[in-house]
Amino acid sequence: MQSTKPPGGTRDFLPDEIRRREYVIRIVRSVYERYGFEPLETPAFENIETLLGKYGDEGNRLIFKILKRGEHEGTGEADLALRYDLTVPLARVVAQYRNELPKFFKRYQIQPVWRADRPAKGRFREFFQCDIDSIGSTSPVVEVEQLAAVSEVLTTLGFGDFRIRINHRQLLPVLLTERFHISEAQAQAQALIILDKLDKIGRDGVVKELVEKGLTTAERAREGLNAAGPAPADSVIPEIFSLCHGTPAEGKVVFDQFLARGLSYYTGAIMEISVPDLAGSLGGGGRYDNLVGMFLGRDVPACGFSLGLERIIVVMTERGMFPAHVASSHADAMVTIWNDQSRGDALALAGELRRGGVRVDVYPEADKLGKQFKYAASRNVPFVTIVGDDEKANGTVSVKDMRSGEQQTMPRADVAAYILRTRTSSTSGTS
């Protein structure tokens, strides 16, 4: 029998999962727009040369390549690729539409990306990113605004224990040279990729990989990892800390001299979100002042931050952080069908309620009321309407509150307002 599982590293999303995702996206979008970021979307795939060479050797290996089609299919060559992130496509867009964009372009983008990675808990081959980027300024105000926006998103979602680790890409070569005795540029690039895995594989894992790659000795690697130091006073990091005062990022940003961010296009401050008991991060970013120049021919200052939507949802689900109303049914009320003769009236009642702003499901068959109630309960529908012979004769509707078990009979014209009023007063206490 043919397997019905989706490809490894991808998932099917059932209604409850989509509701959780949409809840998070609504908050992310709301916060981003309050900070002045504008929406942008780009194609799912790019010309392969757009992506290759932007993420380092390891990134190149994780790009999903699309083979040439039609008469060129037999060549086995690729000319397109699924986008690896949302940053490189943005750089292409800025170069393409530079004359049409404002001097300081701030955009947010919430779309899926694809990576040919090994699937693991919280790591998928297809996943959404929620990006903000600011183009056109070298001011550290840009980094602080992004740190504040991301902090406000996480706080609004209910995270209280997160920290945003920050470092500067130009400090890392000094660290590798002085602490790890790794000075050659290509060796440093390899070492940064390994150092970026520190929170996933631990110090012993980093030491092992550095030694296996022949980059340094185990003794020097351990000495380098054990040496702690504050952010140098002549770097931009202290200024960023100072500017965070009075913003949602205050108290959330910490300096981490070993934060590496493995992508090769970073040029300045780099940032990453950590929460306890999570291998990996909830998101990260940094300054990449040279990336747009690869497409435009001249450098354009840029800085961005990406939230990992999937990991946020996984952690929130495991911690029970979603409000009760997020997991509730898609419907506020279900209309029952008394008998076959009342089907038309049931549909008419559903239409009246929908015009009144109520989300309505209709039980599709005439069935015993007990079975219809049971179905509504299984779908977490809070209200059920009944129009039996007596109600029809009197122009009334009986409404059962499935949460309390109470049932009231009221004029048909009052039902929509009653459901909306009672639903609102009930859910406001759970959200």
N, C-alpha and C positions, 0 to 999 in steps of 0.2 A: 504494500500500500504506500502511496506517495506521502511523504512527510508534509504536514501542515504547519510546521514551525517556520517562522520568518527567518531570513538569513542571520547567521551569527553576528551579534553586535547591533542588531536592529530589533525593534519591538512593534507589536500592534498596540494601539492605545484604545482601551475600552472607555465608555462614557465617563465613569468616575475619574479615570486618570486624566482625561481631557479637561474635565471641570477643574481639577487641581492645577493643571498646567495653565489654563486660562485665568485662574485666580492670580497666580504668580505673575503672569504676563501683564495683567491689568495694573497691578501695583507697580511693576517695573516701568511700564509705559507712562503711567501717571507721574511718577517721580521724575523720570527723564525729561518729560515735556515741561514740568515745572522748572527745571534747570535750563530750559531754552534749547534743548536738543530737538532736531527735526527728523522726521522719518525718511528712511531710504531702503530700497530693495534692489538687489542685483540678481542676475541669473544663477541657477543652481550649478551650472558648469561654465568654465572659462577656457580660453585658449591655453593650451598646456604651457606655452612659454611665459604666460602671465604669472603662473604659479611657481614653476621650477626656478630654483636658485634663490628663493626668498626666505626659506625656512631652515637652511642648513642641510647637511647630508641626511640626517635622520628624518627631517621633515619631508625631504624629497621622496624618501622610501615609503612614506605613509600617504602619499597622494594617490587617490583613486583615479587611474588613467582610463580614458575612453578610447577604444580602438577606432581607427578609421573605418568608415562604412562603405557599402556598395562595392564598386570595382576595386577599391583600395583595401578591402577587408583582409585579403590574403597576405598583406605585407606584415601584419602583426604590429604595425606602428600606431602610436597614439597621437592625436592632434588636439584633443580636448581632455579636460579633467574636471572632476567634481571639486567644488571649492573646498579648500582646507580650513579656511577661517573667513572672517568677514573683513579683515583689515587690508589684505592685499587687494581684493576687489574694490574697496573704498579708495585705495591709492590710485587704482586705475581710473575710477570715476572722477576723482579730483583732477587728474591729468587730462582726461577727456573733456570735462566741462568746466575747466578752471575759469574761463571768462564769464560763465553764467552763474557761478557760485559767489556768495559774499566773501569779503576779505577774511573774516573769521567764520569758518563753516563748522557748525556743531551738528552732528547727526547721531541718531540712534538707529539700530538695525536689529531686528529679531527674526532670524531665519535659521534653517538647519545647515549644518556643515557635515563633511564626511572625511573620515580618516581610516586608512587601512591598518588599524591598530589591533592589538590582541585584546579581545573583550575581557573585562573584569568587572567586579562590583563597582558601579558608578562610572564605568568607562565604556563607551559605546562607539560603534563605527559611524553611526548616524545620530546626531544630537543637535539640539538648538543652542545657539549662542545669543546673548543679549548684550550688544555692544554699544558703547558711547565713544565717540572720537571727536577731538577738537583739532581743526586744521588752521594754521596761519600764525600761531604765536609761540614764542619760546618762554613766555612768562610762567613762573611756577604757580600762578593763579589757576592755570589750566589743570595742573595735577590736583590741586586742592579742591577745585570744583568737582572733579571726577571722584576723588576720595569721599567728598561730602555726599554726592549723589548716591554712590554705591552704599555708603554707610546708612543713608536714609532708607534705601530699599530694604536692606537686611533688617534694620530695626523695625520697619513697618511690617515685615513678614514675621517678626517675632524672635529673631536671633538677638541674643544679648551677650553671647560669649565669643563673638568673632573678633579677630584681630586682622589688621591689614599690614602685612610685613612689607617693608620698603627698603630698597637698596639703590645703588646707582651703577649702571653698566660700566662706567669708566673706572670705578673702584675695583672691579673684579680682576683686571689684568695685574694690578698692583698686588692684590691679595694672592693670586696664583704665583706670581714671581717671588714675593717676599716670604710667604708662608708655606707654599707647597713646592717651591723651587721649579716651577713650570713656566718657562719664559718664551718658548717658541710659539708663534701665532697659531699654527694649525693644532699644536698640542693643547693650547689654551682653549681653542674652540671645542675640542673633544672633551676636555676637562669640565667645561661649563655645562655640557649636556649631562654629564654624570653628576655634577654638583646639583643640578636642577632636580635630581631624583632623591635628594636627601630625605625629604619627609616621607617618601614612599619606601625606600630600601634601607634607611637608617645609616648611621655612620660607618658601621662595619661593611655594609653593602657598597658604600661609596669608596671606602679604602680598597676593597677587593677589586672593584672595576678599574680604579685608577692604576692599580698595580698590574692587573691583567692586560691593560692597554699599553703598559710600559711607559706611563706618563711620569711616574714618580715612585719612590719607595714607600713601603707600608709605614715606616717610621716617620717620614716627612709628611705623609698624608694625615697621620694621626695628630702630629704636632700642629699641622695647619688647621685641622678641625677643632682642636682644643684651644686654639688661640682666639681670645675674644677681644673686641675693640669697639669703641664708640664710633659714630659717624664722624668722619674728618670735618673739621670746622670750615675748611675751604670748599666743601661740596655744597650742592644745592639742598641736600637733605635737611639740615637745620632750618633753612628758610621755609621749607614745606611744613615742617613741624610747627613753626611759629605761626604760619598762616592758617593752620587748622584750628587754632583757638577760636571758639565761638561758633564753629560749624558742627554738623552732625558727626564729623570725623574726629573731633577732639577726644583724646583718650583711647581711640581705636587703632591708631597708627603706631607701629613699633619698628625700630631699625633692626635689620637682619643682614649681617655682613655676608652670609652664605647664600642669600637668595640670588638665584642665577637667571631664571627664565630662559629656557633653552633656545628660543627662537633667535636667529642671528640678526634680525633687522633692528633690534633695540639699540638705542644710542645714548640714553640718559637714565632718568629715574625709572625703576621697575617696581611693580607692586603685585602682591598676591594675598588673597583672603584665606585665612586658616580658621578652622573651628576644631575644638577638642575631639579626639577619637575618630578623626577622619584622615585616612591616608590619601593625600592629594588636597586640592584646594577647591573652593567654591567659585574661583574666578581670579583673574589677574590682568595685568597689562603693563604699559610703560610708554616711554617716549621713543618715537622712531622718526627722527628728523631727516633721514636719508631715503626712506622707502619711496615716497612720491617721486623723488628725483630720478629713480630708475625708469619711470615712465615719462616724466615731464622734461628731463634733461637739466633741471635745476632743483636744488633742494628746497623743500617746503616744510616748515616746522609742523610736527604732528604728535599727538599723544592720544592713547586710547585705553579703555578698560573693558574687559569682557566678563560677563557673569555666566557661569555654567548652569543653565537652567535645569538640566537633568539632575545634576548633583544636588542642587538646592531642593528639588522636589523629593529626591530620595531621602535626604536628611530630614526634611520636614515631615515626610510620611512616617519614617522610623521613630521620630520624636513625638508624633501626634500633634503637630503644630497647626494643622489646618482647622479653621473654624468649622463648627458642626454644619453650618448651612452650605458649605462648599460641597460636602458629600451628599447633600439631600437630592431628591429627585429633580429632574428637569421640569416637572409639572407642579403647579400650586394646587391643582384640583383634578379629580377624575370624575367624569360624568358616567353614571351607570346607565345601562339599558334595561328597562323594566320588562319589556317583551318585544317581540318583533314589530308590533304595531307602533311602538314608541321610538323606533330608531330615528325617524325623521325629526321628532321633537327633541331627542337627545342631541342630535347634531346642531339643531337650532339653538339650544341652550348653550352648547359649547361655543358657538359663534358669538352669542351675546356676551358671554364671560370674556372671551378673547378681546372683543371690542372694548370691554371695560378694563383691559390691562392685565387679565389673569392668564397665566400659562396653563393650558388645559390639555389633558389627555382624555380620550374617549375609549372606554372598554368596548371592543369591537363586536361583541356578541351578546345576545340575550341569555342570561345565565342566572343561577341562584345568587341572591345578593351576598350571601356569605362568601361565595367564591370570589365575587367582585371585590368585596372588602379585603379579603385575604391577598388578592393580587395587588391592590393599592398599598397595603401594608408592606408587601415585599419590595415595592418600588419606592418606599418612603414618601408617598404622596400624602401631604398633610390633611387634605380635605376631600371628601367624597360627596357628590350630590345625588339625590334620589328624587325622581318624579314618578310617583306611583299614581294609582287611580284617584286617590283622595287629593293629592297635591295638584294633579292636573285639573280636577274639577274646581279647585279653589284658587287657581292661579298662583300657587306657592311652590317652594322647593325646600326639601329637607337637606340640611348640610350637616355632615358628621365630621367632627374634628377627630382625626385618627390618632392624635397624640394624647388627647384627654379622654376620648371615648364619648364626649358630649355630643348630642344631636339637637339641632334647632330647626324649626320650620319658620320660614320668613317669606315675604313677597318676592316674587321672582326678580323684580327690578332691584332688590337690595342685595342680592347674592354676591355680585362682583365686589362691591364696596366692603361687604362684611369679610370676604376672604382676604382682600388686600389689607384691610385694617388689622385683622387678627394675625395674619402672616407676618406683617411688619412688626407688630408688638412682640411677637414670639421670637423671631429671628434676631431682633436687635439685642436681645439678652445673650445670644450665643455667639455673636460675631465680635 
